[in-house]
Amino acid sequence: MDARKPEQGVPRSAWQWIEESGTFTTSVGHRIAYRRRGQGPAVLLLHGFPTWSYDYAEVAADLEDGHQVVTPDFLGYGASDKPDPYDYTVTESADVVEELIAHLSLGEVDLVVHDYGAIVGQELLDRRRRDALGFAVRRVTILNCAIVYSAYRPTTLQKLLIKPVLGRFVASRVTRSRARAGLDAVRGAAKLTDAEFENLWLGMSRDNGHRLAHRLIRYNAERDLHHARWEAALLAWDGPLHLVWGLADPVSGAHVLERAAELLPHAKVTTFEDVGHFPQSESPREVAAAIRGECVRSR
């Protein structure tokens, strides 16, 4: 098999993932990396902090049989530009998504969001609520995130990173081993293998992106200001909604899902008992099935 052209349905290495990525330049001049693979209804997968679109590698490989799978790296992440210093915002991330969808000439998408990507997704749904979104959303699948802000439990590291001066110092001390420990701390029973972590680290550390954590995490300050509006956007969403959740997540696990299910009683819920913050990589086959709309047995 040609390493530059992996077979459909086969998960890519991070290097292959980057090599397969296209790029486009935003209206303000930033280069954004994205992958577009497969044919069929478009599925847009939005990643979280502090990783990158490679979180979805196995899910994307599964979905490419029957779907057009689009996986962008937000500004500051993965293979996209990482300006520094820079004021990274949720608003600009949502703008990037809208410009990407227009660049790809997609009229509608299934929206799959996780962690930071869910905040961006809520901003997009708020724009839809105000008839200001440039594309249609067919259905929404939400993976672990703090969609109910009052239930959110940030890690100690996240609390430190958001502090104006201390955050920059802490980010400057992020190392490969510390990043791995941080990711494993929010996962469930399945901790990262060496190969899995190296694939993630390739995008996280590209262009010293791991040193930007204090800038990227400023979304928490935005969420403090706008969480009511963003939660209202979810309440106003009248299409299919699926909450796919790892219950063993200490940051946004069972405690967040419980509140979310109360606020969104119309949502379909799938839970995984021993899965943590990253169900898309901890339980990719089941997550892909959930995105397809197939019956998935909670475990």
C-alpha positions in Angstrom: 0.0 0.0 0.0 1.3 3.5 -0.9 1.9 5.2 2.4 0.9 8.5 0.9 -2.5 7.2 -0.1 -3.9 5.0 2.7 -6.9 2.7 2.0 -10.3 4.0 2.9 -11.3 2.9 6.4 -7.7 2.5 7.6 -6.6 4.9 10.4 -3.7 7.2 9.3 -0.6 8.0 11.2 -0.3 11.6 12.2 2.3 12.2 9.5 -0.1 10.8 6.9 -3.0 12.8 8.4 -1.0 16.0 7.9 0.2 15.0 4.4 -3.4 14.4 3.4 -4.5 17.8 4.7 -5.5 20.7 2.5 -5.2 24.3 3.5 -7.1 27.5 2.9 -6.4 31.1 3.9 -9.0 32.9 6.0 -10.2 36.4 5.3 -7.7 37.7 7.9 -4.8 35.8 6.4 -4.4 32.7 8.5 -3.7 29.3 7.0 -6.0 26.6 8.2 -5.4 22.9 7.7 -8.2 20.5 7.2 -8.9 17.0 5.8 -11.8 16.1 3.5 -12.2 12.4 2.8 -14.9 10.1 1.6 -18.2 10.7 -0.2 -21.8 11.2 0.9 -23.4 13.5 3.5 -20.9 15.8 5.1 -19.9 15.3 8.7 -17.9 18.1 10.4 -15.8 16.9 13.3 -14.6 19.7 15.7 -11.8 18.9 18.1 -11.0 20.1 21.6 -8.2 21.6 23.7 -5.2 20.9 23.9 -5.1 18.3 21.1 -6.0 18.6 17.4 -8.1 17.0 14.7 -6.1 13.7 14.9 -8.3 12.9 17.9 -10.8 11.7 15.3 -8.5 9.6 13.2 -10.2 6.2 13.9 -13.7 7.7 13.8 -13.0 9.5 10.5 -11.6 6.3 9.0 -14.8 4.5 9.9 -17.1 7.3 8.7 -15.4 7.7 5.3 -17.4 4.7 4.1 -20.6 6.6 3.3 -19.8 10.1 4.5 -17.7 13.1 3.4 -15.7 13.7 6.6 -14.3 17.1 7.2 -11.8 17.6 10.1 -10.2 21.0 10.5 -7.5 22.1 12.9 -8.6 25.3 14.7 -6.2 28.3 14.5 -3.4 27.6 17.0 -3.8 23.8 16.8 -2.3 20.9 14.8 -1.1 21.9 11.3 -2.9 25.2 11.2 -1.1 28.5 11.8 -0.1 29.3 15.3 0.5 33.0 15.6 2.2 34.2 18.8 1.4 36.5 20.5 -2.2 36.4 19.4 -5.7 36.8 21.0 -7.4 33.5 20.2 -11.2 33.7 20.4 -14.2 31.4 20.1 -15.7 33.9 17.7 -12.8 33.7 15.3 -12.9 29.9 15.5 -16.5 29.9 14.5 -15.7 32.3 11.7 -13.0 29.9 10.5 -15.6 27.1 10.4 -18.0 29.2 8.4 -15.3 30.2 5.9 -14.1 26.5 5.6 -17.7 25.3 4.9 -18.0 28.1 2.2 -14.6 27.2 0.8 -15.7 23.6 0.4 -19.1 24.6 -1.0 -21.0 22.6 1.5 -24.6 23.5 2.1 -25.3 21.4 5.2 -23.4 19.2 7.6 -23.8 16.9 10.5 -22.1 18.6 13.4 -19.9 16.5 15.8 -18.2 18.4 18.6 -16.0 17.8 21.6 -14.5 19.9 24.4 -13.5 23.3 22.9 -15.1 22.3 19.6 -18.4 22.1 21.5 -18.0 25.7 22.6 -17.5 26.7 19.0 -20.4 24.5 18.0 -22.6 26.3 20.5 -21.5 29.6 19.0 -22.5 28.3 15.5 -25.9 27.2 16.8 -26.4 30.6 18.4 -25.8 32.1 15.0 -28.3 29.7 13.5 -30.8 30.8 16.2 -30.3 34.3 15.0 -30.5 33.3 11.3 -26.9 34.4 10.9 -25.3 31.0 10.1 -24.0 30.5 6.5 -24.8 26.8 6.3 -27.4 24.3 7.5 -27.0 21.8 10.3 -28.8 18.5 10.0 -28.0 16.9 13.4 -25.7 17.5 16.3 -23.6 14.9 18.2 -21.9 16.2 21.4 -19.0 14.4 23.0 -17.6 15.1 26.5 -17.6 18.9 27.1 -18.8 21.4 29.6 -22.0 22.3 27.8 -23.5 23.1 31.3 -20.9 25.5 32.6 -22.0 25.4 36.2 -21.1 21.7 36.3 -17.7 22.1 34.8 -14.7 21.0 36.8 -11.5 22.4 35.3 -8.2 20.6 36.2 -5.6 22.3 38.3 -3.5 22.8 35.2 -6.3 24.6 33.4 -6.9 26.9 36.4 -3.2 27.8 36.4 -3.0 28.4 32.6 -5.9 30.9 32.7 -4.0 33.2 35.1 -2.4 36.1 33.2 1.2 35.8 34.3 1.5 32.4 35.8 -0.3 30.8 32.9 2.5 31.9 30.5 5.1 30.5 32.8 3.3 27.2 33.2 2.8 26.9 29.4 6.5 27.4 28.9 7.2 24.4 31.1 5.0 22.0 29.2 7.0 18.9 28.1 6.2 15.7 26.3 5.9 13.8 29.5 3.8 16.4 31.3 1.4 16.6 28.3 1.0 12.8 28.3 0.4 12.7 32.0 -2.2 15.4 31.6 -4.1 13.6 28.9 -4.0 10.3 30.7 -5.4 11.9 33.8 -8.7 12.6 32.1 -9.0 9.4 30.2 -10.8 6.3 31.4 -9.4 2.8 31.7 -7.6 2.9 28.3 -4.5 5.1 28.8 -2.5 6.2 25.8 -0.1 3.8 24.2 3.3 5.2 23.2 2.3 5.2 19.5 -1.0 7.0 20.3 0.6 9.7 22.3 3.4 10.3 19.7 0.7 10.8 17.0 -1.1 13.3 19.2 2.2 15.0 20.2 3.2 15.5 16.6 0.3 18.0 16.1 0.3 19.4 19.6 4.0 20.4 19.5 4.1 21.4 15.9 5.5 24.9 15.6 5.7 25.0 19.4 2.0 24.8 19.8 2.2 23.3 23.2 3.7 26.6 24.4 0.5 28.4 23.5 -1.8 26.6 26.0 -2.1 29.8 28.1 -3.4 31.7 25.1 -5.6 29.0 23.7 -7.4 28.3 27.0 -8.6 31.9 27.2 -11.9 30.4 25.9 -12.7 29.8 29.6 -12.9 33.6 30.2 -15.2 33.9 27.1 -17.4 31.0 28.4 -17.7 32.7 31.7 -19.2 35.7 29.9 -21.3 33.9 27.2 -22.3 30.5 28.7 -25.9 31.6 29.2 -26.2 32.5 25.5 -24.5 29.4 24.3 -26.6 27.1 26.5 -29.7 28.9 25.2 -28.6 28.1 21.7 -28.7 24.4 22.6 -32.1 24.7 24.2 -33.3 26.3 21.0 -31.9 23.5 18.8 -34.9 21.6 17.4 -33.1 19.0 15.4 -31.7 15.5 16.3 -29.4 15.7 19.2 -27.2 12.9 20.5 -25.1 13.1 23.7 -22.2 10.5 23.5 -20.4 10.5 26.9 -17.6 8.9 28.7 -18.7 8.7 32.3 -15.2 8.3 33.8 -14.1 11.9 32.8 -13.2 13.9 35.9 -13.6 17.2 34.0 -16.9 16.9 32.2 -18.1 13.3 32.8 -21.2 11.9 34.5 -21.8 15.1 36.6 -22.1 17.3 33.4 -24.1 14.7 31.5 -26.6 14.5 34.4 -27.3 18.3 34.2 -27.3 18.3 30.4 -29.9 15.5 30.2 -32.1 17.5 32.5 -31.8 20.6 30.4 -32.1 18.7 27.1 -34.7 15.9 27.7 -35.2 15.4 24.0 -31.6 14.4 23.5 -30.6 10.8 22.8 -28.0 9.7 25.3 -25.3 7.0 24.9 -22.9 6.4 27.7 -19.6 4.5 28.2 -18.8 3.5 31.8 -15.0 3.1 31.6 -14.4 5.8 29.0 -13.1 9.2 30.0 -12.8 12.6 28.3 -11.9 11.3 24.8 -14.6 8.8 23.7 -13.7 9.4 20.0 -10.3 7.8 20.6 -11.0 5.6 23.6 -14.1 4.0 22.0 -13.9 5.0 18.3 -16.0 2.2 16.8 -18.9 2.9 19.1 -18.6 6.7 18.6 -18.6 6.2 14.8 -21.7 4.1 15.1 -23.4 6.7 17.2 -22.6 9.4 14.7 -24.1 7.2 11.9 -27.3 7.0 13.9 -26.9 3.3 14.6 -28.1 1.7 17.8 -25.1 1.6 20.2 -25.3 -0.3 23.5 -24.2 1.7 26.4 -21.3 0.1 28.3 
